[in-house]
Amino acid sequence: MLENGSENDALREWDGENVLHPWENSATVRDRSRTFVEGAQGIYVYSEDGKRLLDGPGGMWCVQIGYGRRDLAQAMADQAMQLGYYSAFNNSNSVTAELAHEIAARTPGDLNTVFFTTGGSTAVDSALRFIHYRNNVLGKPEKKKVISRHKAYHGSTYLAATMSGKERDKGWMDVAHELVHFLPDVNPYRRPSGMSVNEFLEEKLADLENAILELGADQVAAFIAEPILSSGGVIVPPEGYHKRCLEICRKHDVLYISDEVVTGYGRLGHWFASEDVFGITPDIITCAKGMTSGYVPMGAAIISDRLIQDVVDSGKDATFSNGYTYSGHPVSAAAALKNIRIFEDEGILEHVRDVTPHFQERLHKLRDLPIVGDTRGMGLVGCVECVADSRSPDPLALDHAVGARIDARCQELGLLVRPIVNMCVFSPPLIITRDEIDEMFDLLEQGIRLATDDLAREGLWKAA
Ligand code: PLP
C-alpha cells in the first residue's frame, strides 16, 4: 500500500525496476509514473492518493458485479478452506461440475461441454486446438486454416495472437502467419463513401465466402469472430452479418467460433450474445472476464456436443493433449458460481437491459462534439472515435495519442477511460445506475472538451 512518501517512492522504484507490464513499450519500460490503484468499491477505484475514479473500462471489460463484494470474496474463501486446489486432469470436484452444469444451462443449442481455462487467450487457444484435434481425428489434417478479421482481438498466447488482426500489435511480434487469413475491416463507419450499409454488408459477406473458396474449404477449419470487435474499437458489424456468416460457414463445412470474452456475461444484457442478440448458435463459444467478474482468473471454451460426438464416434484412441494446471480451479469455479447467483438474485441482466437505452443515448449525444467523428456501442459498451474533421473521417490526420490525451484529462476529473489510438472505449461495471451513467458521460464530455482545447492550443486540431 502506498501510504507515506518514502514507501511510495520505494514501491514506484520497484514497479519501474522489477515489473514488466502487459503491452509495455521499450521507451517506457522503466516508467515510474503509473497510477497505483489501491482499492475499489462499487463502480469506483481509488488511487494511491485516495482519489476516487469512476471505472469506465470496468477493470478490463470484466468487473460486472462491481468491486468490493464480500459475498463473492466469502465464497472464494470458503472454497479455499475446503479445497484450495486439486488437479482436474484425472479427478473432479463438485464445484467445477456444478459450474459446468450451470454454464451449459445458459448457452445456446447443444453447447454443453465446458473446457475450463485460465482466461480468454487460453480459451481461444483451446478452442482452436480442439478444432485442429477434431480434424486430425476425422482424417482431415489439411483442414487447419482459420479465418479472422482485421481489427479482431483474440488474445496474447501465440495462437490467439496469431488470430488477432490489430496490425499495430504485431509490428515487433511473431505469429503463425500460415494458419490465418484476415478479412477486411467490417466497420460500417469506414465503408467507402457512397456505399450504403446494406451494400457494405453484402461486400463483407462476399469477403468471407470468397476467402473460403480461394483458400479451399478443405483447408479452412474455422471462422473466429467477436460478436462486437471490442478492443478493435467497439465495431458493431451491420445487422444480419453474424447470421449470414454462419450460413456461409455451414455451407462450406467451416466451424464458427464466437469469441464472447467481452460480450458474454451480461455486457449486452444476456448471458451470451450469440443467440440472444445475434440469433446464431455457433460451434464453440469462448468466454472469460465477466465469468468471475474479474475477481480471479478463469475462462472457458464451450464446445458443441456434436463436435465432441464426432471425436467419440471416430472410435480412435486420440488424446486431446491440451490443459492447464489450473483448468477448473475450484476457487475460481466457486467465484464463478457465486457470480451467477449474484447476477440472478440481483437481476443484473434485466438491469443492463433497463439502463442500456439511456447509456446509448448519452453515448451518441457525444457526436455533437466537433472532434468526435463516430460513437458506437451496444449494451453497456461504447466507443468514441475522434477525427481531425468530422466531415472527413481520417484519423491519421489527427494526433494518434488523442485517446490517451482524453484519458489523462478525464483522470484529472475523476474518470478512467480506455484509450486506443484515436478512440476511447468504456465498459463500466454492469451495476452502474442511471445517475452514475450521467456522471460518467458528463465527465467524459468535459474530458473530451479539455483535450480538444489542448490539441487546438498546440495547433494539432482545428474546428471545421
Ligand atoms: N478475446 C477477446 C474478444 C478479448 O477481448 C480478450 C481480451 O481482451 C481476449 C480474448 C483475451 O483474454 P485474456 O486477456 O483474458 O487472455
Boltz pocket constraint, residues with backbone or C-beta under 6 A from the ligand:
constraints:
  - pocket:
      binder: B
      contacts: [[A, 60], [A, 118], [A, 119], [A, 120], [A, 121], [A, 122], [A, 124], [A, 153], [A, 154], [A, 155], [A, 156], [A, 226], [A, 228], [A, 230], [A, 231], [A, 259], [A, 260], [A, 261], [A, 262], [A, 288], [A, 289]]
      max_distance: 6.0
